[in-house]
Amino acid sequence: MILASGLSRGLCLPWVSPRFRVVILAALLFPVVLAVPVHTSEALASDVFSLRDVAVDVTAGSATLARKAALANGQRKAFRTLLERLTLRTDHGDLPALADAGIAELVSGIEVSDEKTSSVRYLAKITYRFKPDAIRELLSQEGLPFAETRSKPVLVIPVYQLAGTQLLWDDPNPWREAWVGYQHRESLIPFIVPKGDLADVADIGPVQAMAATRKRLDTIARRYGATDTLVAVATLTTDPAAGRSGLDVSVSRFGPAIQEYTNIFSFTGSRGETVDTLLNRAVEGVAIQVEENWKRDNLMQLDSRQESLIVSVPITGIKYWTDVSKRLDSIAFIRRKDVLSLTRSEVIVGLYFVGSTTQLKLALAQSDLNLSQGDTSWMLRLEF
């Protein structure tokens, strides 16, 4: 077996970049190398730093003025929403407020859809894409911790307790409908609500969900492409004398992504508030707290000392390594990776990262990369 480290000594010319030397090594080691696009962390992070379909509706003296004002309004709204997405709620009062010109410098591009105009009115949905490095720098300068690791989808199992009965797949289940309405919101945690079809009914029932029967939770999660499940049990209470309802909610998260936990919530309805409105408010409150838990586990520690690991990556070919390399480039915690040796069956790579090894492992797992420590070295494997 030819070792790439030996070849690299013969190719170590000062004017040849490390990335180009890796390409040369790959060409020598593998008979066929397919052309693949270059993936950078900037490109792969763009989804987290994008705000889609921001609705704008402005009336002004002319269509031109209305459009200009709408773009600025949407830009301010998108900027604020992005900063709130990345930071903890306790820090939202300290988020920076920039002038329109300052925000514009942070925008890398926009896309306009559903555009409608009249002589004085402008309506549209606008997607704003922000520059990841510029946003990171802004938050760091402000001293605001932030998270940008997107979780794998989390499957919500919404059990509704009403008058001594437990509803899950029953129709209607207003608690489930409230989650269905929330699941399309963009955040660092994509929520999925099961369809409630016959396969779901066969997989798990309300009693099994409340008992956290792991085999059944894992079965339904896999079918929806999720690794973690969120069992959300809501119990409706009523106070006829006060003319209001209340909701007690128990939320338990199960799965390998993070340490399992249970949170308890209590929501009190306002006088005259409908049950559906109360349920929607409760879903939003629960989802926000689940997202906060995720952010806390993934906060970037940019002022911490940079750590490094030497990692062995077993591979089956250059295409496999290209896939792993692309996924590594998408991990926010990783600041640099150096290929130290490359053979037909293994790549030795140095990873330079900020934060803890636990945070790195969690972030890697969201890209289907399993980092484990063996007897003598760290191993990184792609999990399909």
ZIRACOR-V314272 format. One record per pair of residues at least 12 apart in sequence whose C-alpha atoms are under 8 Angstrom apart, sorted by the first residue. I is the first residue (numbers start at 1). J is the second residue. Records with the same first field share a line. If there is no record, write none. Layout:
BEGIN
I->J, J
END
This chain:
BEGIN
1->343
2->29, 343
3->341, 342, 343
4->25, 340, 341, 342, 343
5->340, 341, 342
7->25
8->21, 25
22->339
25->342
26->318, 342
29->343, 344
30->317, 318, 344
33->318, 319
34->319
39->326, 329
40->326, 329, 330
41->329, 330, 331, 332
42->131, 132, 133, 330
44->329, 330
45->132, 330, 332
46->129, 130, 131, 132
48->148, 150, 188
49->82, 129, 130, 131, 132
50->82, 127, 128, 129, 130
51->78, 81, 82, 127, 128, 129
52->126, 127, 128
53->113, 125, 126, 127
54->74, 77, 78, 125, 126, 127, 128
55->74, 123, 124, 125, 126
56->70, 71, 73, 74, 122, 123, 124, 125, 126
57->70, 121, 122, 123, 124
58->70, 121, 122, 123
59->120, 121, 122
60->120, 121
61->120
62->119, 120, 121
63->117, 118, 119, 120, 121, 122
66->120, 121, 122
67->121, 122
70->122, 123
72->100
74->126
75->100, 103, 104, 128
76->100, 103
78->128
79->103
83->95
85->187, 188
86->146, 147, 148, 188, 295
87->144, 145, 146, 147, 295
88->145, 146, 292, 295, 296
89->292
91->144
95->144
96->142
106->130, 131, 134, 135
107->128, 129, 130, 131
108->128, 129, 130, 131
109->128, 129, 130
110->126, 127, 128, 129
111->126, 127, 128
112->124, 125, 126, 127
113->125, 126
140->302
145->299, 300, 301
146->295, 299, 300
147->295, 296, 298, 299, 300
148->188, 295, 298, 299, 300, 332
149->188, 298, 331, 332, 363
150->187, 188, 189, 366
151->188, 189, 190, 294, 366
152->189, 190, 226, 227, 366
153->189, 190, 191, 192, 225, 226, 227, 228
154->189, 190, 191, 192, 226, 227, 228, 229, 230
155->191, 192, 193, 194, 221, 224, 226, 227, 228, 229, 230
156->179, 191, 192, 193, 194, 229, 230, 231, 232
157->193, 194, 209, 229, 230, 231, 232
158->175, 176, 179, 231, 232, 233, 234
159->175, 176, 206, 209, 210, 231, 232, 233, 234
160->173, 174, 175, 176, 233, 234, 235, 236
161->233, 234, 235, 236
162->235, 236
166->206, 207
167->206
168->205, 206
169->196, 197, 201, 205
174->276, 279
175->234, 279
176->193
178->276, 279, 280, 283
179->193, 280, 283
180->192, 193
182->283, 284
187->291
188->291
189->291, 294
194->224
200->220
203->216, 217, 219, 220
204->216, 217, 220
209->231
210->231, 233
212->231
217->229
218->255
227->255, 256, 257
228->253, 254, 255, 256, 257
229->253, 254, 255
230->251, 252, 253, 254
231->250, 251, 252, 253
232->249, 250, 251, 252
233->249, 250, 251
234->247, 248, 249, 250
235->247, 248, 249
236->248
242->271
243->271, 272
244->268, 269, 270, 271, 272, 273
245->268, 269, 270, 275
246->266, 267, 268, 269, 278
247->266, 267, 268, 269, 278, 279, 282
248->264, 265, 266, 267
249->264, 265, 266
250->262, 263, 264, 265
251->263, 264, 286
257->362, 365, 366
258->362
265->286
267->282
297->359
298->359, 363
300->333, 354, 355
301->354, 355
302->354, 355
304->354, 355
305->354, 355
306->352, 353, 354, 355
307->352, 353, 354, 355
308->350, 351, 352, 353
309->350, 351, 352, 378
310->348, 349, 350, 351, 377, 378
311->348, 349, 350, 351, 377, 378, 379, 380
312->346, 347, 348, 349, 377, 378, 379, 380
313->346, 347, 348, 349, 379, 380, 381
314->345, 346, 347, 379, 380, 381
315->344, 345, 346, 347
316->344, 345
317->344, 345
318->344
321->347
324->369, 382
327->367, 369
328->364
331->363, 364
333->353, 354, 355, 360, 363
334->351, 352, 353, 354, 360
335->351, 352, 353, 354
336->351, 352, 353
337->349, 350, 351, 352
338->350, 351
368->382, 383, 384
369->381, 382, 383
370->382, 383
END
